[in-house]
Amino acid sequence: MTVTYISTRGRAPELAFGDVLLTGLATDGGLYVPKTWPALSPAALSWNPATDSYADLAGEVMWPFVDGTYSRNRFEELVRDAYSHTEGAHTEGGFSRSEVAPMVELGGGIWLMELFHGPTLAFKDIALQLVGRLFAEELEKTGQRVTIVGATSGDTGSAAIEAVRDRPNIQIVILHPKGRVSEIQRRQMTTVDSANVHNVAIEGTFDDCQDLVKAMFADADFRREQQLSAVNSINWARVMAQIVYYVAAARWLAVNGIGREVAQPHKQKLNEGLQNSDGRVSFCVPTGNFGNVLAGYVARQMGLAVERFVVASNRNDILTQFFTTGSMAIGEVRPTISPSMDIQVSSNLERLLFELQDRSGVRTATVMEDFRATGKMKIDARTLDELKQSWEGIRVSEEETTKTIANLYQRTGIVVDPHTAVGLAAAERSNIGSGEAMVVLATAHPAKFPEAVTTAIGQPPSVPPALAAVANLPEHYTTLPNNLPTIQNFIANCNA
Ligand SMILES: *Cc1c(COP(=O)(O)O)cnc(C)c1O
């Protein structure tokens, strides 16, 4: 069965995977989602981390979404290449741990799943290392060229750049909010010396950058002329690649005798995750654009038994409001020590809203257009009740984040980055039941955030050699005002 893709706003053409990959945002402003949710295959549900590779599982989980676009053999080749193991050499691509996403037990029912062993030391590599290869493959097949345009609050930019640098037929333009990403994050992007890589520092916030990207995609002429394409987390292919590690975590726990019920009836209702009485698995996800945790929701739609999702936010707590009260109102973005989560409008929430509107494009479009116009949204009480059975939003203060890094270090010697610490603090506060395993997704390597870590534990984190190297390389970027025509002009020149 070949899955096709529809827009959450119901007014864009139905597309095959290859077109969804290159298009990113749908022409009606919506996000692409599979028309139906495929079930996890028996092979995926019996994957054994002791004997099978991460790439084996990745091929199994993702195949139904790409069937019809690639041959099975070619797809598996690309997957194996993306998740190859490179001993410690972060700059040469590949993952520094053969497991790709190792699990670490912290005690008290909490496990960390480390998603930061890729080339740029953040979880975004896991999706983007594959997506870069899928892009190159698709462009070669169709003879197209694209300009990838993206906004980054920190980690997306470097992961995207690393995924497509020096690839033919691709230009990449990454907007970052000037002065609002850490020095290391900036340097990881701007020290890449490749002719197809263009960094732009925007005088504004991350949301300004994201709005500029959205406006460029809404400008149909410009979009066509420049062959715009996106790899930010609205791109379905990124969500797809992230589904894999949720299954991996559940299987890892099952094989180690911790979570026993991995499968459950396919396409459960929102609250059915509660019915597994034994070996229950939950996930706590430090959240910004809602792309990571949405992939967990998709895994559950495909039949993975997940009890609940804890959505952890820093003081930019619009999602905490949403999951506690059913309403949200856009506020000012406030900078924090977990900058990749300094977001007020979480784009991928639209994919969950689409499900909550029973997959009605018309209703989702109305909700989203109202939200755009008024800055406010409210779901009805019944939907909120249903949602609360398996979702919880928790806000973590700056002090609590720092304290969490310090306490874990004192207790175990393990150092976590401030994003992971937000997740860990939320997990600790979330009333973990007996028999429940709470997996906190560790989204960045602590060495990416040395100031926050040093403040917490009194000494800097140890730095992998490839990251140390960027400190001495020259930077390449252009500073531009928060102004659409100026940016469009810049992009047209990149392609001239
Ligand atoms: C991007 C990012 C997040 C947020 O992930 P979303 O998919 O946007 O919710 C959290 N932590 C780190 C380190 C990140 O880079």
The ligand as a MOL file (V3000), in Angstrom:
LIG
                    3D

  0  0  0     0  0            999 V3000
M  V30 BEGIN CTAB
M  V30 COUNTS 15 15 0 0 0
M  V30 BEGIN ATOM
M  V30 1 C 15.0470 21.7370 18.3610 0
M  V30 2 C 15.3630 21.4020 19.7610 0
M  V30 3 C 14.3520 21.1780 20.7010 0
M  V30 4 C 12.8920 21.3240 20.3670 0
M  V30 5 O 12.4270 20.3280 19.4800 0
M  V30 6 P 11.0490 20.5390 18.7030 0
M  V30 7 O 10.9770 19.4210 17.7350 0
M  V30 8 O 11.1580 21.8670 18.0300 0
M  V30 9 O 9.9720 20.5100 19.7060 0
M  V30 10 C 14.7200 20.8000 21.9800 0
M  V30 11 N 16.0160 20.6770 22.3200 0
M  V30 12 C 17.0100 20.9010 21.4500 0
M  V30 13 C 18.4110 20.7680 21.9040 0
M  V30 14 C 16.7290 21.2540 20.1420 0
M  V30 15 O 17.7080 21.4650 19.2710 0
M  V30 END ATOM
M  V30 BEGIN BOND
M  V30 1 1 1 2
M  V30 2 1 2 3
M  V30 3 2 2 14
M  V30 4 1 3 4
M  V30 5 2 3 10
M  V30 6 1 4 5
M  V30 7 1 5 6
M  V30 8 2 6 7
M  V30 9 1 6 8
M  V30 10 1 6 9
M  V30 11 1 10 11
M  V30 12 2 11 12
M  V30 13 1 12 13
M  V30 14 1 12 14
M  V30 15 1 14 15
M  V30 END BOND
M  V30 END CTAB
M  END
